[in-house]
Amino acid sequence: MQFTNVIKSELYKNFCRKSTCILLIPVLLSFLITLGFRTGAVSLSMTGNSSETLSCMDYLFMNWMVLSSSGIIGLLFLLFAVFQFSGEIERGQIKFFLLRSHSRAGVLFGKYFSTVIVSALSAAFAFAGTVFFYYMMIGSSSQGNGSFAASAGGLTTGGVLGYIGLSLIPFFLWIALSFLLGLYFGPFVTFVLSAVFLYGGNYISAQDMTVSRLFPSYWGNQLLLGSPSSDHLLPALGSVLLTLVLTVIILIFTSWRFNKTGIR
């Protein structure tokens, strides 16, 4: 089975598998947050918003902060990744792929890329859902102004999108790490250890330390603080490149170990 065929097979399986529905939880939570904000049950405010009304991008930013700061998005992505690899090794389902393929590396990379694709689609659905819920319940109310571009708290539309994009980049690395851990541990332990790395990385990236500058999330935070984008464009690109290089290294090592691992 070729690499592309593994991806196609995995995508088809994921869209048919009920467990994939966990990736729709952010959309549901976004709806509940919007409903709560509209009815007054949930309070969302932003410093520097003199008009006290929110544009679509203002609301998208605050909604994302609620979902990401609580770790919900990250934990769901990792849980899904654990199901994809460690879970199938534990249950022996991965043998069906190995019997049809002469390349374990093709199976590993196919599963990894399909996991990333489905996770990215989940994030895209969450963003689209948030925009839809804003215009359906907030935009025409006294809490919203109906405009799209960010305006509150000194935010810019590019800054909001840059912050969200940079906060998602590390998941390339965390998902790859969960695949590596899945070779040594069962699904539960793999998920817990992956979550430890996730929260550890988030904590470091939120600090003002030299090592923090290696994380794309750190530079996303700098965008929110109003630092000129020209001052940290190259360092931010460097941190993204470093993250992708580390991801490739982990996947190559995982592939090497996978070739030497007996599957029961």
Secondary structure by P-SEA (a helix, b strand, c coil): ccaaaaaaaaaaaaaacccccccaaaaaaaaaaaaaaaaccbbbbbcccccccccaaaaaaaaaaaaaaaaaaaaaaaaaaaaacaaaaaaccaaaaaaacccaaaaaaaaaaaaaaaaaaaaaaaaaaaaaaaaaccccccccccccccccccccaaaaaaaaaaaacaaaaaaaaaaaaaacccaaaaaaaaaaaaaaaaaaaacccccccccaaaaaaaaaacccccccaaaaaaaaaaaaaaaaaaaaaaaaaaaacccc
